[in-house]
Amino acid sequence: MPPEYLDFFFVTVQSNVVALSKHVNGCRIIQRIFENFSQNRCKALTSEIFKKIHELSTDIYGNYVISHVL
């Protein structure tokens, strides 16, 4: 499905990006978003992720999101 049809999904993910990044399946969803959405759309997610970079980098699943973003 093209990313432009997933706006409702993106808004939900954006408000829960830290919690999803720390979830076994959620971290994979966040990684796929970075692969498939435009860089401009992902800036908001990146901002939220970097606010909690220490917390996520020490989390068992969050560290995969940090690695993927970097």
Summary of the structure (lengths in Angstrom):
residues: 70
radius of gyration: 11.1
end to end distance: 25.7
largest distance: 33.6
contacts: 187
relative contact order: 0.18
helix: 79%
strand: 0%
